Each structure stands twice: as C-alpha cells, then as structure tokens.
Amino acid sequence: VQLVESGGGWVQPGGSLTLSCAASGLTFTSYVMKWYRQAPGKERELVASISTGGTANSVPRFFISRDNARNSAYLLMNSLKSEDTAKYYCSTETGIVKYWGQGTQVTVST
C-alpha cells in the first residue's frame, strides 16, 4: 500500500487549500480514508475520515471527500488559521496494519 499526499504549501490566514491523497496497492473502495495532522511539539490528531460508502466526518472548516475512480481522497480546508499549521497525513488501515503517507506541510501565516 502506498499513500502519496500533495497540495500543501503556504497560505494566508482566511485562505483555503485542498490536499490530495493518491492511493495504490489496495482495493480503494474497501478502505476508510483518514486525514491526520501533526503540529510541532504536538501529538498527531485526526481531522477527517470518510467511510467506504462516502459518509464523511471532519473538524469544523474542513471537508473530506473521495473519488473511487481515481483512488484518491481529498481534504478541503477553508478559513485557515495559524493554528492549522501542521504536517498533514493521509492514512488508512486494515484491522491489523495502519498505513501512512509521507505527509504534506501546510503553513498558514501572513
């Protein structure tokens, strides 16, 4: 299983950014997809998840979606704040193994 995130970068407060996660090596439609983030000095935290059927859950201002035809998951982040600055990771898991991408950095600042 390979997960590759993209779309991170620098954005001003109040801006929006969409992250992408391209998955390979798995039957994508069978996997729940999740986005986590980790800020310096803080623990990694879950920010969004989407079920195989498309049921989505996320923290306020963030929206997760998936495109099964493209084996991809996305994270739309709106009204970004400085506290959203972190490295964002795509993740999925079987009942035994948890898979992670390499992460993509998001920096929110003036």
C-alpha positions in Angstrom: 0.0 0.0 0.0 1.3 3.4 -0.9 -0.3 6.8 0.0 1.1 10.0 -1.5 -0.1 13.3 -0.3 0.1 16.6 -2.3 -1.2 20.1 -2.3 0.4 21.5 0.8 2.1 24.9 0.9 1.9 28.3 2.3 -1.4 30.2 2.6 -2.5 33.4 4.3 -5.0 33.3 7.2 -8.5 33.0 5.9 -7.4 31.2 2.8 -8.3 27.8 1.5 -6.3 24.8 0.4 -7.1 21.4 -0.9 -4.9 18.4 -0.2 -4.9 15.2 -2.2 -4.0 11.7 -1.4 -3.3 9.2 -4.1 -3.6 5.6 -3.0 -2.2 2.5 -4.7 -1.7 -1.2 -3.9 -5.1 -1.6 -2.4 -8.7 -2.0 -3.3 -9.5 1.6 -2.6 -13.3 1.2 -2.4 -12.8 -1.2 0.5 -10.9 1.2 2.7 -11.9 4.0 5.1 -9.7 7.0 4.4 -8.5 9.5 7.0 -6.6 12.7 7.3 -4.4 13.5 10.3 -2.2 16.4 11.2 0.7 16.9 13.5 2.0 20.3 14.6 5.5 20.8 16.0 5.6 19.6 19.6 2.1 18.2 19.5 0.6 14.8 19.0 -0.8 13.6 15.7 -4.6 14.2 15.6 -7.4 13.0 13.4 -9.1 15.8 11.4 -11.3 13.9 9.0 -12.5 10.5 7.9 -14.6 9.1 5.1 -16.2 5.7 5.0 -16.3 3.3 2.1 -19.8 4.4 1.4 -18.9 8.1 1.5 -20.0 9.1 5.0 -17.7 11.9 6.0 -16.8 13.3 9.3 -14.4 16.2 9.9 -13.5 19.1 12.2 -15.1 22.4 11.5 -14.0 24.2 8.3 -12.6 21.0 6.8 -14.3 18.7 4.3 -13.2 15.3 3.2 -14.1 13.6 0.0 -13.1 10.6 -2.1 -13.0 9.8 -5.8 -13.1 6.0 -6.1 -12.4 6.2 -9.8 -9.2 8.0 -9.1 -8.2 6.0 -6.0 -7.9 9.4 -4.3 -9.1 11.2 -1.2 -9.1 14.9 -0.7 -9.2 17.4 2.2 -10.6 20.8 1.6 -9.6 23.3 4.3 -11.4 26.6 4.5 -10.9 29.8 6.6 -7.5 28.6 7.5 -5.9 29.8 10.8 -2.3 29.9 12.0 -3.2 27.1 14.3 -3.9 24.9 11.3 -0.2 25.0 10.5 1.0 21.3 10.6 2.1 18.4 8.5 -0.9 16.6 7.2 -1.0 12.9 6.6 -3.3 10.6 4.7 -3.9 7.2 6.4 -5.8 4.0 6.0 -5.8 0.7 7.8 -6.8 -2.9 7.7 -7.8 -4.4 11.0 -4.1 -5.0 11.7 -1.9 -2.6 9.8 -2.1 1.2 9.7 -0.7 2.8 6.6 0.6 6.4 6.3 1.7 8.7 3.6 4.9 10.8 3.9 2.8 13.9 4.7 2.5 17.3 3.2 3.3 20.6 5.0 0.7 23.3 5.4 1.8 26.7 6.7 -0.7 29.4 7.5 0.9 32.8 8.1 0.9 36.4 6.9 
